[in-house]
Amino acid sequence: MGGKAGVLMHVLLTGASGTVGRFILKRLLDDGCTVTLLGRRPVDGVAAAFQAYDLADPDPQLPQADALVHCALVHEPGKFRGGEGGDPERFRKLNVDGTRRLFEAAAKAGCRTVVFLSSRAVYGDHRQGEKLTETDAPAPDTLYG
């Protein structure tokens, strides 16, 4: 992600403190990228720019950047599958509609590349432990999937 011919990129990153996002953040910084963290709060001990952001934002205004890496998900604490809790409509609205607004704002901010991390949950629980590929047929068995 360092860019072509040594040109460093400015990357917007959501979910930087999450299960996967923290590793992506480390790699981006190790590669010398300029990173702006988008989130509800800064990540402790990280020397990166921060901009308050939430998937509920009705009209996100993002700084100019080359790329967006979206790792965030609104869910009940400690739950991914079943993360909608008792309000599946809110879960869908925040995660689907919020992501759409984020992608639109990223395009306005000049992002030419978007990386969206999803989940193996799209394949359902019945395939635990199996090697999955991008060409496998989705079979979600939860709202999260």
C-alpha positions as CSV (number, residue, x, y, z in Angstrom):
1,M,0.0,0.0,0.0
2,G,3.1,2.2,0.0
3,G,2.2,3.3,-3.5
4,K,4.0,3.3,-6.9
5,A,7.7,4.1,-7.3
6,G,8.1,5.0,-3.6
7,V,5.2,7.6,-3.5
8,L,3.6,7.3,-0.1
9,M,-0.1,7.2,0.2
10,H,-2.5,8.9,2.6
11,V,-4.9,6.3,3.8
12,L,-8.1,6.7,5.8
13,L,-8.7,3.8,8.2
14,T,-11.8,2.8,10.1
15,G,-11.8,0.2,12.8
16,A,-8.1,0.7,13.7
17,S,-8.5,-0.6,17.2
18,G,-10.4,-3.7,16.1
19,T,-9.5,-7.4,15.8
20,V,-8.1,-6.9,12.2
21,G,-7.8,-3.2,11.9
22,R,-4.9,-2.9,14.4
23,F,-2.8,-5.1,12.2
24,I,-3.6,-3.2,9.1
25,L,-2.8,0.1,10.9
26,K,0.6,-1.3,12.0
27,R,1.4,-2.4,8.4
28,L,0.4,1.0,6.9
29,L,2.5,2.9,9.4
30,D,5.5,0.4,9.0
31,D,5.2,1.0,5.2
32,G,5.5,4.7,5.8
33,C,1.9,5.7,4.8
34,T,0.3,8.7,6.2
35,V,-2.8,7.4,8.1
36,T,-5.9,9.3,9.3
37,L,-7.9,7.2,11.8
38,L,-11.6,7.6,11.5
39,G,-13.5,6.6,14.6
40,R,-15.3,7.4,17.8
41,R,-12.0,7.9,19.7
42,P,-8.3,8.0,19.0
43,V,-6.2,4.8,19.4
44,D,-3.9,5.1,22.4
45,G,-0.2,5.2,21.6
46,V,-0.6,5.6,17.9
47,A,1.1,8.5,16.1
48,A,-1.5,9.0,13.4
49,A,-4.0,11.8,12.6
50,F,-7.5,11.3,14.0
51,Q,-10.9,12.5,12.9
52,A,-14.1,11.8,14.8
53,Y,-16.3,9.5,12.7
54,D,-19.2,7.2,13.3
55,L,-21.2,5.0,10.9
56,A,-24.3,6.9,12.1
57,D,-22.9,10.2,10.6
58,P,-25.5,11.4,8.2
59,D,-23.0,13.4,6.0
60,P,-19.4,12.4,6.8
61,Q,-16.8,15.0,5.7
62,L,-13.5,13.3,5.1
63,P,-10.0,14.7,4.5
64,Q,-8.5,14.3,1.1
65,A,-6.8,10.9,0.8
66,D,-5.6,8.4,-1.7
67,A,-7.4,5.3,-0.2
68,L,-9.9,4.2,2.4
69,V,-9.6,0.9,4.3
70,H,-12.9,0.2,6.0
71,C,-12.7,-2.3,8.9
72,A,-15.4,-0.9,11.2
73,L,-18.7,-2.5,12.2
74,V,-21.3,-1.4,14.7
75,H,-22.3,-4.3,16.9
76,E,-23.3,-5.3,20.4
77,P,-20.2,-5.4,22.5
78,G,-18.3,-8.7,22.3
79,K,-20.6,-10.1,19.5
80,F,-20.2,-10.2,15.8
81,R,-22.7,-13.0,14.9
82,G,-25.8,-11.9,16.7
83,G,-24.3,-8.5,17.0
84,E,-27.6,-6.9,16.0
85,G,-28.9,-7.7,19.5
86,G,-32.6,-6.9,19.7
87,D,-32.6,-4.3,16.9
88,P,-31.7,-5.8,13.6
89,E,-33.1,-2.8,11.7
90,R,-30.7,-0.4,13.5
91,F,-27.8,-2.8,12.8
92,R,-28.6,-2.9,9.1
93,K,-29.1,0.8,8.9
94,L,-25.8,1.7,10.6
95,N,-23.7,-0.9,8.8
96,V,-25.2,-0.9,5.3
97,D,-26.4,2.6,5.0
98,G,-23.5,4.0,7.0
99,T,-20.9,2.2,4.8
100,R,-22.6,3.5,1.7
101,R,-22.4,7.1,3.0
102,L,-18.7,6.5,3.9
103,F,-17.9,5.2,0.4
104,E,-19.6,8.2,-1.1
105,A,-17.7,10.6,1.2
106,A,-14.4,8.8,0.4
107,A,-15.0,9.3,-3.4
108,K,-15.6,13.0,-2.7
109,A,-12.3,13.1,-0.7
110,G,-10.4,11.8,-3.8
111,C,-10.0,8.2,-2.7
112,R,-9.4,6.1,-5.8
113,T,-9.0,2.9,-3.9
114,V,-11.3,1.4,-1.3
115,V,-10.6,-1.8,0.6
116,F,-13.6,-3.2,2.5
117,L,-13.1,-6.0,5.0
118,S,-16.0,-8.3,5.3
119,S,-16.3,-11.6,7.2
120,R,-16.2,-15.3,6.6
121,A,-19.7,-15.2,8.2
122,V,-21.0,-14.7,4.6
123,Y,-20.3,-18.4,4.1
124,G,-22.3,-19.5,7.2
125,D,-21.2,-21.5,10.3
126,H,-21.5,-24.8,8.5
127,R,-18.0,-24.4,7.0
128,Q,-16.0,-23.9,10.1
129,G,-12.4,-25.0,9.7
130,E,-12.7,-25.3,5.9
131,K,-10.5,-23.3,3.5
132,L,-12.7,-20.7,1.9
133,T,-12.1,-18.9,-1.4
134,E,-13.6,-15.8,-3.1
135,T,-15.5,-18.0,-5.6
136,D,-17.3,-20.0,-2.9
137,A,-21.1,-19.5,-2.8
138,P,-22.3,-17.3,0.0
139,A,-24.7,-19.0,2.5
140,P,-25.1,-16.6,5.4
141,D,-27.1,-17.8,8.4
142,T,-27.1,-14.6,10.4
143,L,-27.8,-11.0,9.8
144,Y,-24.1,-10.3,10.3
145,G,-23.3,-12.8,7.5
